[in-house]
Amino acid sequence: MRLRWTQVLVCAAPLWASGVGAAQVWSSPDGGRYASVDASLKWSSLLARAGADTVLYPERWSAAALWRGRISTTVQARPWLRAEMAYEQRARNQSPGAGAAGGLGVLAGGQAAPYRLAQLDAALVRVGGDFSYRHELDRALVALRLGRVEMTVGRQALGWGRGNVFGAIDLFAPFTPLEADREWRRGFDAVWASAPVTSLISLDGVVALGSEADESTAAARLHGYAGHVDAEVVVARRRRDWMVGAAASAPVGLAECHGEAALFATPDDHPDGSALGRDDLILQLVAGGSYSFDLGAELLLGAEYAYSGFGLVDVASAGPGLDQSLARRLARGDSQTLGRHGAALQVAFGLGWEAPVGLTWLVSPRDGSGVLISSVTWALSDDATLSASAYTAHGDDSRGGVLRSEYGGTPHSALLQASIYF
């Protein structure tokens, strides 16, 4: 057990205050300057039942809990100058022997965030590998408006693309398809600037800073509208990869359709080959659409397909261990599927995808395995919500630590989340 009492006392105070105080807002008489403080508390509890593979899952039953307390401040000092900061504390506890089931990719993991000069994410208390209490500076930025140019410098969050579940051109900190808590993206250290080219087209540039040049990303994006079409083109150097990509969305009749495509030139050949004939050229694709029905409340149906050239041709033939370069790409989100193909079907009843009742089916078209995710959310008040989700996997289970399908070895699990906002 590692315990720093001074850190605990200093850092626990904001978390305690967030539980007893309301948001405070100050503004100047003319409204041009203001300061705000917002706080939230979120509790997540996961219960999982794994298959019979004791190599991956030493215990058949496991549980994990994650508590997050977050304080966000915004100061609008001038019409052209704004500063933001977000500080978070989180405690994670999982049952002994949970192994790979301790979170399942459903709860936010404890891995280091990408593109940070300094993580500013440290453990206050750690007990073995089952309990940790950490604090993190997740946002710290200054936003400027210099004439027609907007600029943000510091720790910020940014997401590109059109996909609801999968992504091809999201280069920074993409969510995993199974991840339940998508309220806050991980912040990364970057300089972002945007300037209008015409009234409907803008040019963005981002430099996301890693510990060294080969761990950094520089990207330019041209984004604009043509009639009802919303489109963007991206050129980037992501770590050691060169990339060109595009995304677009548009209404087609009463439906919405979207797509993304990206081509990566990598310094090394992909260990599982490439469909393009050259093993250093990797293709990523996403295509999907949605349709809504007005039944008093909105019934929203969606479907999405993803092709990841960074994935494996056949998950079942991968053997007991992944190639290290592929494992690193999966860990940092270069591929959101272990295999080459992925699909998602979604149903939501309420208002948009953040609806009171939802159903998502993640499936591998290659081997037929999948995970059915059902969820229901209750609004207890304007500032408090409670949600419950169930994850039911199907397909060939893993055996002896070796996967026989992409999703078949995923433990069945239940997730309960409570959120309070101040």
N, C-alpha and C positions, 0 to 999 in steps of 0.2 A: 504493500500500500504506500502510495506517495502522496503526501499532503503538505501543502504550503498554506499555513494558517493566515498569513497576511493577505495572500491572494484571495482566499475564500471570503474573508471579512470584507475586503474592498469590493470584490466582484459580486458578492451575493446581495449587496445593498440595492443595486438597480433592479435586480430580479424581484426582490421583495417589494420594492416600490411599485413595480409594474402590476403587482397583484392587488395593491390597495389604492392606487391613485388613478384618476381619470386623465384622459388626454388634455393637455393644456395648450391653448392657442393664444398667441398675442399678435396683434396687427397694428400698424400705424394708422392714424386717422384717415389718411388717404388710401389705405389698403395696398400701397405699393411695397411695403415691407411687412414681414410677418415671421413668426417662429412657431413651430408646432412640435409636439411630442406625442407619439403614438406607441402603445404597448400591446403586446399580445402574449397569451399563454396557450400552448398546445400540448396535449397529451395523446400519445398513441400507444396502443397495446396490441401485440400480435401473438396469437396462439397458432402453432403449426404442428401438423402430424406428417412426418416424413414416411417414405417407403422403407423397404427392408434393407437398403444399402447402408450398412454400418460404417463403411469407409467414408462416405460423404456425410452421413448423419449418424454420429455415435449414439445419439438418443432418439428414440422414435418420436417422442413428444418434446417440444421445446416452446419457450415463450421469450418474448423480448418486449421491452417498453422503452419509449423515448419521450422525454419531457423537454420542451423548448420554451424558453422565455426570451422575448425579443423586444428591444426598444429602438424606435426609429425617430430621428430628429431631422427637421428641415428648417433651414433659415434662409429666407429670401431677403438678402441684405439690400439689394438694389434691383430695379427691374431687369438688369442684365447680369446679375450675380446671384447664384443660389448655391448653398452648401447642404449636403445630406450625409448622415451617418447612421449606421445600424449596428447595434451591439447585441450579441446573442449568447445566451448560456443554454447548454443542453446536457441532460443526464441520460445515459443509456445503460440499461441493465438487461442482461439475458441469462437464461438458465444455464447452468454448467453443462458442458457437453453439447451445446446447441450446434456447434460446428458451422457448416455452410447454411444451416437453416436460420441462423441468428439475424434475421432481417429480410432474407430472400430477395434483396433488391427492392422490397416494398418500402421499408423504412430508409431514411437517409443514412448513408454509410459513414464510416469514420475516416475514409481515405482523404488524403490531402487534396485541396482544391487546385485546379489547373491555373496556370498563368498568374502566379503571385510571386512578387519579389521577396516577400516575407509572408509566411502563412498567417501570422497573428492569430493563430488557432492553437491553443495549448491546453493541456490537461491540468486541472486543479486537483483532482483526486482520481486515482486509478487503482482498482483492486483486481489483480490478475488480468485476465482477458474478458471478464464478464461484466464489470462495472466501470464506467468512466464518467467523470463530470468535467466538462470542458467549457471554455468561453472563447469567443471569436469576434473579431471585428470584420463584419461581412460587407459593409458599405462605408466608404469614406471618400467623398467626391466633391469637386467644385464644378459647377456648370456655368458656362459663360455664353452670352449672346453678344457677338462682336459684329455689329452691322447685320448682314444677312447670314452670317456664319454662326452656327451653334457648336459648342465644344464642351466636352466633359472630360475631366482629368481626375484620375484616382480609381478607387475600387468601386466597380459598378457591375451591373448585370445587363446582358444583351442577348437576344435570341433572334435568329433569322430563319426564314423559311415559312412554309404553309402547312406542314403536316400537323395533324392532331395527335398522333401516336408516334410516328416515325419521322425522321428528318434526314435530308441528304446534304444540306448546305449550312446547317447549324454548326459552326466551327468552335464554339467556345465552351459552354458547359451544358450540353443537352441532357434532358431527363431520360431515364431508362423507361422502356414501355411498361414495366411493372410498378414503377415508382408511384406511390399513392399521394405523397405530399408535394404538390407542384406550386405551392403558394409563393415560394421565394426561390429564385435561381441563385446558385452560388456566385458571389461577387468575385471579380477578377481585376487585376491591376491593368489599366489600359488608358490610352488616349483615343477619344472618339471625336470626330468632327463631321459636320454635315453642312453642305451649302447647296442652295437651289440652283439648278441649271436653267429651268424654265418654271412656269407656274405649276406644272404637273410632274416635273422630273427633278430629282435631287441626287447628289453625289455624296456618299459617305466614305470615310476612311477610318480604319481601326488598327491600332497597334496594341496587341495584348502581350504583356511582358512576362516572360518566364525568367528563370534563374540564369539562362544563357541564351544566345541567339538561336540555337537549335531547339530550344524549348519555348520559343515565342511564335506569335502569329501576326502577320500583317495582311490586311484585306481591304479591298475597295469594292464598293457596291453602288451600282447605278439603279435607282428605284424610281418607278413612275407609273402613271396611269394612261391608258389609251381607251377611251370609251368606258366600258365596264370591266376592262381587263386591268388587273393590278399585277405588275411584273417587276422582277429584279434580276440583275446580272451581277455575278460576283467573281472576282479574280483575287487569289490569295496565295500566300506561302504559309502553310500550316506546319509548324515545326520544320521538318525536313521535306515535306511534300509540297509540290506545286499543284494548284487546283484552279479550275474554272467551272463555274456552275450557273444555273439559272432556276428561277421559280416563278410561278404564275398562278393566279386564281381568277375565276370569272363565273358569273351566272350562266347556266345553260338551261334555258326554259325556267322552270321553277326550282331547279337544283343548283347547288354550288359545286364546282369542280376545281381541283387544284393539283399541281404537280411540281416536282423538283427533280433536277438532274445535276450531277456533278461528276467530273472526271479528274482523277488524282494521278499525278506522275510521282512515283515513289523512288527513293534512292536505291532501294533493294527490291528484289523480286518477291512477290507474295508467295509464302510457303505452300499455299494450296492452289497456285496458278490463277489465271485470269481468263475470263470469257472473251476478252478482246484479242487474244493471241499473243500479247506481250505481257509478261508477268509483272512488269513495273507500271502498267496502266490499269487503274482500278475504276470501275463504274459504280455509281450510287444512284438509285432511282426511287422516287416516291410518287404514287398516283392515288388520288382518292376523290371522294365527293360526299355530299350530304343532301338530305331532302327533309323538309319539315312539314308537318301537318298541324293545322290548328284544330285541336280537340277541346277547346276551352283553355287548356294549357298546351304548350308546344310539345309535340312528339317529334323528336329529331332522330333520323336514321343516318348512319354514316358507314363508309367502307374505305379501307386504305390498304394499298399493297406497297411493299418495299423490297427492293433488290439491293443487297449489299455485297459488292465485290470483295470486301475485306472478310466476309464470312467464310465458313467451311462449305465445301461442295456437299459433303455428307457427314453430318454430326456423328452418326453411329460408327463411322470408320476412323474417327480422330484418335482413338486409343486413350490411355489413362492420363496423358499430359498434353497440354497445348504447347505449340511453338511459342517461345517467349515473346517474340515480336508481335505475334497475334494476340497473346494474352495482354500485352501492354495496350494495344489498340482497343481491345474490348473494355479494359478498365477505364480508359479515358474517354470513351464514347465515340471513337472513330467508326465503330459499327454498333448498331443497336440490336442486332440479332446475331446469334452464334452461327447460324446457317446463312446461306445465300438469300433465301426467300423468307418473307414474313408477311402476314396479313392480319388485319384487325377489322372486326365488325362491331359497331357501336349503336346502342339505343339509349336515348335519354328522354325523360318525360319531365317537363317543367319549363325551364327557360335556358336555352343554350346547353353547352356541355356541362356546366356547373349546375346540374339539375338535381332535384330531390331524389329521383330514382334513375339509376343508370345500369347499363349492362354492356360489358366489353368482352369480346372473345378474341384473344390472341391465338393465332394458329400458325403452324409451319406447314405450308403447302407441300414441302418436300417429304415429310414423314408423317403428317397428319396429327401430330401432337399439338396440344394447346392448353391454354389456361382461360377458364371462364371467370370473369370478375363481375360480381353483382354488388351494387351499393345502394344505400338509402341514407338520406340526410334529413335531419330534423332541425328546424330553426327554433331554438328554445326561446330566443328573444332577438332583438335587433343586433345584439353584440355577442351572442353565444350560439354555437351550433354543435350538434352531435351527429356523427356518421358511423355507419357500420358497413363493412365490406366482407365478402367471402371470396376466396381464391380456390377454385377447383380445377385441378390438373387432370389431363387424360393423355394417354400415349404410353409407349414402352418405358418402364421404369429403368433407372440406372442399376448397374450390377457391378459390384466389386470396385466402385469408384470410377467406372467407365459409363459414359452416357450412351444410351441406345436410341434416344430421340432428343429433340431440342427442349421440349417442355415436359415430357413425361415424368422426369424425375423431380419436378417442382413439388414441394410439400403442399398438401391441402392446408389452408390457413384461414383464420378469421381475424379481422382488424377492426378495432374500435378507436375512434378519434373524437376528442372533445376540444373545442377552441373557444377562447374568450378574447374579445378585443376591447380595448379601452381608448 
